[in-house]
């Protein structure tokens, strides 16, 4: 895990983030079929990296700064397999327990193009810093996107009000 901490700190320094002198690993208890021990070790509450930013270049040549809330270390889960297995699911545990750096950005991207520019910048950065070789197919770089849909008039607000139905 020491090498993973060093890589997280290297990433944090490159994005102008605050590097914690003290961080905590904790058990995150939840059930997933690809997490056989029933918990994950994570730094969610006291991460090693916090409050940085990444500048992306947009199609029109302008630069947009995207905040990075935190980059924390945790252990990877396995991988659920569904393709090619009609009626059943498989589990690949080869990566389970492997340390990873999870980067959590602020909800400041407003289009798919901005999200693509952001991921391309992260990809370039982790390759340049030799944190990983940046292979997508080899599962060394993954992106899980959480999207919030809002009415056009609400897109520029900090948060869209939740509808109650």
N, C-alpha and C positions, 0 to 999 in steps of 0.2 A: 504494500500500500504506500510505502514511502516514495516510490517513483511516481505514483499517481498524484500524490500531494505536490510533489515538485512540478509536475506538469500543470496542475490546476493553478499553482502560484504563477508559473510562467504565463499562462493565459491571462490571469487576472492583471498582472503587471502590464501586459500588452494592450489592455483595454482601459487602463487608467482606473482600475477598481481598487477598493479598499481590501487589503489582505489582513485577515484576522490573525492575531497572535495566538488565539485560542479558539479551537472549533471542537465540536462534539459529534461523535458518531452515536446514533441511537437506533433502536429496533423499530421498524415501521411494520406493525402487525396487520396483515391482510391475507386473504386467500386468493391465489391465482394458481391455476393448474401447472403453470410453468415455473412456480416458485415452491419447490417441494418441502422446504423447511417451514413454510408458513409465515416468514417474516423477511424483511430486507434491511440490511445495514445502510443507513443514509445519514447525511449531514444536514438534512433539511432545515432544522431550526437555527443552527449556528454554523453557517457555511464558511468555507475557507476564503471565498471570494464574494464580494458584494459591491453593488453600486458602481458599475462601470458603464461603458458605452461603446458602441460600434458605429462608425460612420459608413453609410452606404451611398453609392452614386446611383441616382435615378436616371431614367431614359433621357430626360431633358438636360442632363449634365449637372443638375443641382445635387447637393449633398444633404442627406437627412441623417440625423443622429438618432440611433435607437438605443434606449437604455437597457442595460443588463441588470436585472434584479439581483441575481446571484449565479454562481457556478459552484455547485456542490458535488461532493464525491458520494458515490453509492455503489453497491454491487449490482451487477446486471442480473436480470432474471433469465430464464431459459426462453425458448421461442416456441410458440404454439404453431403447429403445422396443420393446414387445412387443405391445401391444393394437392390433388392427386390421391387423396384418401377419401373416396366417396362414402359418406355416412359416418365417418369417424374423424377424430383429430389425433394428431401425433404431437409429441413433445421432444424437442431437441434441447438437451441440457448442457451442451458443450460450452456455452458461454456463461452459464449460471455461476455466480460468485466472482466473476471477473470485475475488477474495478473500472468505473467509468466516471467521466466528468459530465454532469448534466448542466446545460446552460439554459437559464430561464430569462427570457427577455420581457421587457415591459410591453403592454398592449398598444404599441404605437405604429404598427404597420397597418396601412389602410387598403392595401390591394395585394393581389397575388404577385404582381410584379415586384412590389417592395419586399415581400416575403422571399421571393427567389433571389433578389439582390442581397438580402441579408444572409441567406444560407450560403450563397456563393462567397461572400466575404468571410463568413465563419470557416468555410472549407479552405479557402486560401490561407487564412490565418493559422489554422491548426497544422496545415502542411508546412508553412514557412517556419513555424516554431518547432517543428519536428515532434509535435505531440502525437500525431498519428500520420499514416501515409495517405489518409483521405479517401480510401477506397469505399465506395458506396456498396458495391456488390458483396464485398467481404464483411459487411456489417460493422465496419470500423467507424463509420459516420452514419448516424441515423437522425431523422427529424420527425418529431411528433408535433403536429400543429394543432392548436386549439383555436377555433375560429368563433367569433361572436358576430352574429348577424344583427344589424340595426336598420331601422328605417333611414332613408337618405337624409332627412333633417337631423337625425341624431348622430350621424357618423363622426362629426367633429367634437362631440361632447366626450367628456372623460368616461362616462358610463351611461349606457342606455338604461332607462328604467325597465324593470321586469314587468311583463304583462301578467295580469292575474286573470286566469280563466277558470 
